Amino acid sequence: MLSKLNNVLCEQLAKNLAEQDFYKNVCTEILMKNEVVMRLLHPSMVKDERTGKDVFPECAQNDIDKEYEPMIALCFSFSMKNDKQQLEAFKARADFGTFKEVKDFGARLYAINYGTEVEKAAEKCVDIIKDIYEGDKAKNIKVSTSGIANGIEYAKKTITPPKKEPASVKVDGIAMRVVVDKEESVAPPVVNDAEKGKEPIDETPVKEGISDTKYNTAMWVVGIAVAVFVLFNIFRESGKDIGSKSKVEQFMDSVDKAANSSYQLSVEERNKILGIDKKQEVKQEVKEKPQEPQVDVLGKWRESYSGRAGYVWQLEKMKKGGKYQVSILHPVGVQTLQETYQCKKQTKNYGGNLFYDPEVGTNNGVFNLKPGYTLYVIEGFDVNGENAVMVMMPGNMVRVYLYNMDTNCFELFEKLQPIN
């Protein structure tokens, strides 16, 4: 299975490089147990989540006088709490020092740039999956290549282990009963006295070739021998005792009967000999049903203020319970903010708080929310535990404000553009 994974990765990484340009952020993901364990994308899209800095600043594509250079970087992360065993195993590898390490609170990200060498990137992925994630024991491994911002899926493949071939059956020999026609005794001819002295006339008919009876018998024997061979394999495969005296005798009696006449086994008799029950049900392979999404997506927007064009915000409502959450899709992973609740602005200002936005505020950029706005509060969004507010603007525009304790107001954090 891992050799097939290597071939699929080479194909999709080549597709990844072919689709890359200034306006498309293409990412190839490797999933095990429906969870993303590795991502391969352009090095300029690998960011330090804590500081926002480029992990590979030398690969930034910000020179308009140069042509865009497609490249592939491998990145993956471990939770220091949930993935402690895998993290320690990765640190013990001989190639650990070749990866760039990015430290975050409770997590460690590792990345390496392979340029356009897709074969080396695929080989390294397969090696890590086998060594760290026991990929050779996995039920399936999925590989998909799609655009982060536009959501276009360029390739997708599910790899499963090859089916085990049935054990070969060794046949020592085949026993057969052969019925031979007995020659009938013929009385010697009576010779009259008058015919004495004459040469006797041989009235025995001349037989040319094999008689019909012997030919038919031979054909029956050949057919029965084939049937015995097939039955022998069936008994061996099904675990039945081919030496069972009763079934063998029944079958051989039928052979005798068939050899001496034109008797043919009926369907019922054949099933009885083989031990086949009419009521036996055939189990059909049940295909695994794809899991239905647990959330309804209320909106999807792309960042346009901080320069992180690869970051996509998604507002979701849980189907069970009706709670809200925000998922931020970025090149390294997905950050889900579950502590989110809806607050509809009616007649009073939102908590008496001020908002600062130079494009919206009329009093040096400071303003209060007007009645009629719908907003979503994200608790503990900042590393310091401060709240953020998503405000729904006219035209499906969304702005995110983060509370600043020093200025005692919500300042503009991000402008989000709708994704159609």
C-alpha positions in Angstrom: 0.0 0.0 0.0 2.8 2.4 0.8 4.4 1.9 -2.6 1.0 2.9 -4.2 0.9 5.9 -1.8 4.3 7.0 -3.2 3.0 6.9 -6.8 -0.2 8.8 -5.9 1.8 11.5 -4.1 4.2 11.9 -7.1 1.2 12.3 -9.4 -0.7 14.8 -7.2 2.4 16.8 -6.3 3.1 17.2 -10.0 -0.5 18.5 -10.3 0.1 20.8 -7.4 3.1 22.4 -9.0 1.3 22.7 -12.3 -1.7 24.6 -10.7 0.4 27.0 -8.6 0.4 30.7 -9.4 0.2 34.1 -7.8 -3.6 33.8 -7.3 -4.0 30.2 -6.3 -2.8 28.6 -3.1 -2.7 24.8 -3.8 -2.3 22.3 -1.0 -1.9 18.5 -1.0 -3.2 16.8 2.1 -2.5 13.3 3.5 -5.3 12.0 5.7 -5.4 9.0 8.0 -8.6 8.2 10.0 -10.1 11.2 8.3 -7.6 13.5 10.0 -5.0 15.6 8.2 -1.5 14.5 9.2 0.6 16.2 6.5 0.4 19.1 4.1 2.4 19.9 1.0 2.2 23.4 -0.4 4.2 26.4 -1.5 6.9 27.4 1.1 5.6 31.0 1.2 2.3 29.7 2.6 4.0 28.1 5.7 3.6 30.6 8.6 4.5 30.8 12.2 1.0 31.0 13.8 2.2 32.7 16.9 4.1 35.6 15.2 2.7 35.5 11.6 6.2 35.4 10.1 7.2 33.3 7.1 9.0 30.0 8.0 10.8 30.2 4.6 11.2 34.0 4.0 13.7 33.3 1.2 10.8 31.7 -0.8 8.5 34.7 -0.7 6.9 35.6 -4.0 6.7 39.4 -3.7 8.9 40.5 -6.6 6.6 41.6 -9.4 9.6 41.6 -11.8 10.1 37.9 -11.4 8.1 35.0 -12.6 6.2 33.0 -10.0 8.3 29.9 -9.0 6.2 26.8 -8.1 7.7 24.9 -5.1 6.7 22.2 -2.6 7.3 22.3 1.1 6.3 19.6 3.6 4.8 20.6 6.9 3.1 18.8 9.8 2.6 19.4 13.5 2.2 17.5 16.8 0.2 18.4 19.9 2.6 18.1 22.9 -0.3 16.7 24.9 -2.2 14.4 22.5 0.6 13.4 20.1 3.4 13.1 22.7 4.4 9.6 21.5 4.6 10.5 17.8 6.5 13.7 18.7 9.1 11.8 20.7 9.5 9.2 17.9 10.0 12.0 15.4 12.7 13.7 17.5 14.5 10.4 17.7 14.9 10.1 13.9 18.2 10.7 12.3 16.8 13.4 9.9 15.2 15.4 12.7 17.8 18.2 12.3 16.9 18.8 8.6 13.5 20.1 9.5 12.7 23.7 10.6 11.0 23.7 14.0 8.3 26.3 14.9 7.3 26.4 18.6 3.8 27.3 19.6 1.9 27.0 22.9 1.2 23.3 23.2 2.3 22.4 19.7 5.3 22.0 17.5 5.4 22.5 13.7 8.0 21.0 11.4 8.6 22.0 7.8 11.1 21.3 5.0 11.4 22.7 1.5 11.9 20.4 -1.4 11.6 22.9 -4.3 10.4 21.0 -7.3 11.7 17.6 -6.3 8.4 15.8 -5.9 9.9 12.3 -5.8 12.0 13.2 -2.7 9.1 14.9 -1.0 6.8 11.8 -1.7 9.5 9.4 -0.5 10.0 11.4 2.8 6.2 11.5 3.4 5.9 7.7 3.0 8.9 7.1 5.3 7.5 9.3 8.1 4.0 7.8 7.7 5.4 4.3 8.0 7.8 5.2 10.9 5.6 7.6 13.0 2.0 6.8 12.0 2.4 3.0 11.3 1.0 3.6 7.8 1.6 0.0 6.7 -1.1 -1.1 9.2 -3.7 1.6 8.3 -7.1 0.6 6.8 -6.8 3.4 4.2 -4.9 6.6 3.4 -6.4 9.5 1.5 -4.6 12.0 -0.6 -6.3 15.1 -2.0 -5.1 18.2 -3.8 -7.2 21.4 -3.8 -7.1 25.1 -3.7 -7.2 26.6 -0.2 -9.0 29.8 -1.1 -11.2 28.8 -4.1 -12.0 25.3 -2.8 -11.5 23.7 -6.2 -10.5 20.0 -5.9 -7.9 19.0 -8.4 -7.3 15.4 -7.4 -8.4 12.9 -4.8 -7.5 9.3 -4.1 -8.2 6.7 -1.4 -5.5 4.0 -1.0 -6.4 0.7 0.6 -4.3 -2.4 1.3 -4.3 -5.1 -1.4 -6.7 -8.0 -0.8 -5.1 -11.2 0.4 -5.1 -14.0 -2.2 -6.6 -17.3 -1.1 -4.1 -20.0 -0.1 -3.2 -22.4 -2.9 -4.7 -25.9 -2.7 -2.3 -28.8 -3.1 -3.9 -31.8 -4.9 -2.1 -35.1 -4.2 -4.3 -37.2 -6.5 -7.8 -38.0 -7.9 -9.6 -41.2 -7.3 -11.8 -42.5 -10.0 -14.0 -45.6 -10.6 -13.9 -46.9 -14.2 -16.6 -49.3 -15.4 -15.4 -51.6 -18.2 -17.8 -53.4 -20.5 -17.5 -57.2 -20.2 -17.0 -59.1 -23.4 -19.9 -61.5 -24.1 -19.0 -65.2 -24.7 -19.9 -66.4 -28.2 -20.7 -70.1 -28.8 -18.6 -71.8 -31.5 -20.5 -72.2 -34.9 -22.0 -75.6 -35.7 -20.5 -77.2 -38.8 -22.7 -79.6 -40.9 -21.2 -82.7 -42.4 -21.9 -81.3 -45.8 -19.9 -78.2 -45.1 -17.0 -80.1 -43.7 -13.8 -79.6 -45.7 -14.8 -76.0 -46.5 -13.0 -73.0 -45.0 -15.1 -71.5 -42.2 -16.6 -68.1 -42.9 -15.8 -65.4 -40.3 -19.2 -63.7 -39.7 -17.9 -61.5 -36.9 -18.7 -57.9 -37.8 -15.7 -55.7 -38.3 -15.4 -52.8 -35.7 -13.9 -49.6 -36.9 -12.5 -47.4 -34.2 -14.2 -47.2 -30.7 -17.9 -48.1 -30.3 -20.4 -45.5 -29.3 -21.0 -47.1 -25.9 -17.3 -47.0 -25.0 -16.9 -43.5 -26.4 -19.8 -42.3 -24.2 -18.4 -44.1 -21.2 -15.0 -42.5 -21.7 -16.6 -39.1 -21.9 -18.5 -39.7 -18.7 -15.4 -40.8 -17.0 -13.5 -37.6 -18.1 -16.4 -35.4 -17.0 -16.7 -37.1 -13.6 -12.9 -36.8 -13.1 -13.2 -33.0 -13.6 -16.2 -32.9 -11.2 -14.2 -34.8 -8.5 -11.4 -32.3 -8.9 -13.7 -29.3 -8.5 -15.4 -30.9 -5.5 -12.1 -31.7 -3.9 -11.2 -28.0 -4.1 -14.6 -26.9 -2.7 -14.3 -29.2 0.3 -10.8 -28.0 1.0 -11.6 -24.3 0.7 -14.8 -24.5 2.8 -13.0 -26.4 5.6 -15.2 -29.5 5.2 -13.8 -32.9 5.7 -13.4 -34.4 2.2 -12.9 -37.8 3.8 -16.4 -37.8 5.1 -17.6 -41.3 4.2 -21.2 -40.6 3.7 -20.8 -37.8 1.1 -18.0 -39.5 -0.8 -20.1 -42.7 -1.0 -23.1 -40.8 -2.2 -21.1 -39.1 -4.9 -19.4 -42.3 -6.0 -22.7 -44.1 -6.2 -23.9 -41.3 -8.5 -20.7 -41.7 -10.6 -21.5 -45.5 -11.0 -25.0 -44.6 -11.9 -23.9 -42.1 -14.5 -21.3 -44.4 -16.0 -23.8 -47.2 -16.6 -26.6 -45.1 -18.0 -27.6 -41.7 -19.3 -28.6 -40.7 -15.7 -27.9 -37.1 -14.8 -27.8 -35.5 -11.4 -30.7 -33.2 -10.6 -30.0 -29.8 -9.0 -31.5 -31.0 -5.7 -29.3 -34.1 -5.6 -26.1 -32.1 -6.5 -26.8 -29.5 -3.8 -27.5 -32.3 -1.3 -24.2 -34.0 -2.1 -22.3 -30.7 -1.9 -24.0 -29.7 1.3 -25.5 -26.5 -0.2 -28.6 -25.2 1.6 -31.1 -23.3 -0.5 -31.9 -21.0 2.4 -28.3 -20.1 2.8 -28.0 -16.3 2.5 -25.2 -14.7 0.6 -23.5 -11.9 2.5 -23.1 -8.8 0.5 -20.3 -6.3 1.1 -21.7 -3.3 2.8 -20.1 -0.1 1.6 -19.1 2.4 4.2 -21.5 5.4 4.1 -19.8 8.7 4.0 -20.2 10.7 7.2 -22.6 13.5 7.0 -21.3 17.0 8.0 -22.1 17.9 11.6 -22.4 21.6 10.9 -24.2 24.0 8.5 -21.9 26.5 6.9 -23.5 30.0 7.3 -20.8 31.9 5.5 -17.3 31.8 4.1 -14.9 34.7 3.8 -11.2 35.3 2.8 -8.9 37.6 4.7 -7.9 40.8 2.8 -6.4 43.1 5.5 -3.4 41.5 7.1 -2.1 40.0 3.8 -2.8 36.4 4.8 -4.7 35.6 1.5 -4.6 31.9 2.3 -6.6 32.2 5.4 -10.4 31.5 5.2 -12.9 32.2 7.9 -16.0 29.9 8.1 -19.0 30.6 10.3 -20.8 27.3 11.2 -23.8 26.3 13.2 -23.9 22.9 14.9 -26.8 20.7 13.6 -27.1 19.2 17.1 -27.6 21.8 19.8 -27.7 24.8 17.5 -24.5 26.3 18.9 -22.2 28.5 16.7 -18.5 28.1 16.0 -15.9 29.7 13.7 -13.3 27.7 11.8 -10.2 29.4 10.4 -8.7 27.4 7.5 -5.0 28.1 7.0 -2.2 26.4 5.1 -1.0 24.5 8.2 -4.3 23.3 9.6 -7.8 24.3 10.8 -8.4 26.3 14.0 -11.9 25.8 15.4 -13.3 28.4 17.8 -16.2 26.8 19.6 -16.8 29.5 22.2 -18.9 31.6 19.8 -22.3 33.0 20.3 -24.7 35.2 18.4 -25.7 38.7 19.5 -28.2 40.7 17.6 -27.8 44.5 18.0 -31.2 46.0 18.6 -31.5 49.4 20.2 -28.6 49.8 22.6 -24.9 50.0 21.9 -23.1 46.7 22.2 -22.2 46.6 25.9 -21.4 50.3 25.8 -18.1 49.5 24.0 -16.4 51.6 21.4 -15.1 50.3 18.1 -12.1 51.7 16.2 -12.1 51.4 12.4 -10.6 54.2 10.2 -12.8 53.2 7.3 -16.1 53.1 9.2 -15.8 55.4 12.2 -16.6 59.1 11.7 -15.1 60.5 14.9 -11.4 59.8 14.3 -12.2 56.3 13.4 -14.2 55.7 16.7 -17.9 54.6 16.6 -20.6 52.7 18.3 -22.5 49.9 16.5 -25.9 51.0 15.1 -29.1 49.1 15.8 -29.9 46.3 13.3 -26.4 44.7 13.1 -25.9 41.0 13.7 -22.6 40.1 15.3 -20.9 37.0 16.7 -18.7 37.1 19.9 -15.7 34.8 20.0 -14.6 34.4 23.6 -10.9 34.1 24.4 -9.8 34.7 20.8 -6.5 36.5 21.7 -3.6 34.7 23.5 -4.3 37.0 26.4 -7.9 35.7 26.6 -9.5 38.9 25.1 -12.7 38.5 23.0 -13.2 39.2 19.3 -16.3 40.3 17.5 -17.4 39.3 14.0 -19.7 42.1 12.6 -21.9 41.4 9.6 -21.8 44.5 7.4 -24.0 45.3 4.4 -23.2 43.4 1.2 -22.0 40.3 3.0 -18.9 42.1 4.2 -17.6 41.0 7.5 -15.2 42.8 9.8 -13.5 41.2 12.9 -12.6 43.5 15.8 -10.3 42.5 18.7 -10.6 44.1 22.1 -7.6 46.1 23.2 -7.3 46.5 26.9 -4.9 49.5 26.6 -7.3 51.6 24.5 -10.5 50.1 26.1 -12.1 49.6 22.7 -12.4 47.0 19.9 -9.9 47.7 17.2 -10.0 46.4 13.6 -8.3 43.0 13.3 -9.3 41.7 9.9 -11.5 42.5 6.9 -13.1 39.5 5.3 -14.2 39.3 1.7 -17.1 36.9 0.8 -16.3 33.8 -1.2 -18.9 32.9 -3.8 
